[in-house]
Amino acid sequence: MDRVVGGRQAARALAAACLIGTSSAPLIAQTAPRYSVTELAGVGQQINNSGQIAGWVTVAGSPHAAIYGNGAWRDLGIPAGDQLSTLFGINNAGAAVGFSFASLPPPPDPADNRWTAIWAPAGATAVQPLSLVSPDSFAYAINDSGAIVGCRNNYADTPPDPNRAFLVSNGAVTDLHALLSTLPDDFSCAHDINNAGVVVGEFTPTGGVTRGFVYRNGTVTILMQQGTSRHLSIGRAINSAGRVVGDGGLTATGADQATTYDTGTGAYASVGVEALGASTSAGNDINTSGDVVGSMTLNVGQHAFLARAGHVYDLNDLVPAGGDVVLQQALSINDGGQIVASGLLASDPPGTQRYYLLDASAPAPSIDGLIAKVQALEAAHLLNHGNATALIATLLNANRALSAHCSRLAVLSLEAFVSQVDTLIRTGRLSPSKGQPLIDDANRIIDDLLANPTPKKCKP
């Protein structure tokens, strides 16, 4: 597969070569998405197709289960007697699941730490214990039919205290662990369930190697292809088509990388993050279209990635340039392409963790839109008339080139515009906060033109 392996500049160089040397139809059909970035004043974990995010907010020093939507968090509180609550999964109706925690003082035990699976029906104002599996349980996902998966433990507060995968559906509990093992100290946990009721998770036999598992129609399959090294070490998410994503590998050597498994064909496939130079990577979520998000370890540190339609992107290359945000983990993606990610500001002290909503649904920038922005800066006396006139003249040249179906000349004019704005910023004639958005919009238009060139050859 063709993969974007060198960020924006490498992609441009390749596309520019195609523009100069061919008059055929576009060679690159996939345009890289561009995202706006909104910091969440809370911890986001999973996003549904309505843009609601399950997570938590801190209230008076304690985490409270909460759902984000329409720009604000809705605090769902903590069950009575507990000390904190969190949400990790949400379905498309807005019902969410997670767990709460209480550390109960002695006697009789030295301490009794209780983790209780919780849930909140759609529109609820408070979370409640998931009574069928509480206490000592964790809930991680809920599908659109209301089926919930997670894991329970063996009610001991001293190790070994392994978890045991469960499924709650139609008022009944299925002990998934019993299908995996009869040994008391083996570990299992279910992490996701799709709308067909197929469950994915992880299983670790005592003293053995952790492997992912799939539960479907009463049968459990360990995600390890017999006679080969193909495997998933963990199944983190599954989409409606039955594709599982997690960490795994196709060979006996090397660290785990983001890998998919197709429950229909039994095929394992690399997501392709290795092409970006990742030493390790993890697949965290997959949407209906098969877009995968996760994290990867590069020589510059941990970065979030998006794998989409045969291309793999560092998400830091798809957000506005000039900012201080470093995206480290992409946690969840919905069918609209919205992404929940975590990271920090480059200026933050070590250990800082921030959470963000990435949204690509905003209208794409246009040359006419850039002209309007330059005119607005002049009207606000943030850019003098001479400089504004020069910028607009360059943009009008780009527009004329596009009207003549000559994307190559349009790209050259837009690159000249970027250089003009950069000079204005460096010489103090335009503030970075006003100039950088112009550069970002022009760069996105350039990238889209390079990805979808017009067939006509043009000479400067």
Buried (B, 14 or more C-beta within 10 A) or exposed (E): EEBBBBBBEEBBEBBBEBBEEEEEEBBBEBBBBBBEBEEBEBBBBBBBBBBBBBBBBEBEEBBBBBBBBEEEBBBBBBBEEBBBBBBBBBBBBBBBBBBBBBEEEEEEEEEBEBBBBBBBEBEBEBBBBBEEBBBBBBBBBBBBBBBBBBBBBEEEBEEEBBBBBBBBBEEEBBEBBEBBBEEEBBBBBBBBBBBBBBBBBBBBBEEEEBBBBBBBEEEBEBBBBEEEBBBBBBBBBBBBBBBBBBBBBBEEEEEBBBBBBEBEEEEBBBBBBBBBBBEBBBBBBBBBEBBBBBBBBBEEEBBBBBBBEEBBBBBBBBBBEEEEBBBBBBBBBBBBBBBBBBBBEEEBEEEEEBBBBBBBEEEEBBBEBBBEBBBEBBEEEBBEEEBBEEBBEBBEBBBEBBEEEBBBBBBBBBBBBBEBBBEBBEEEBBEEEBBBBBBBBBBBBBBBBBBBBBEEEBEE
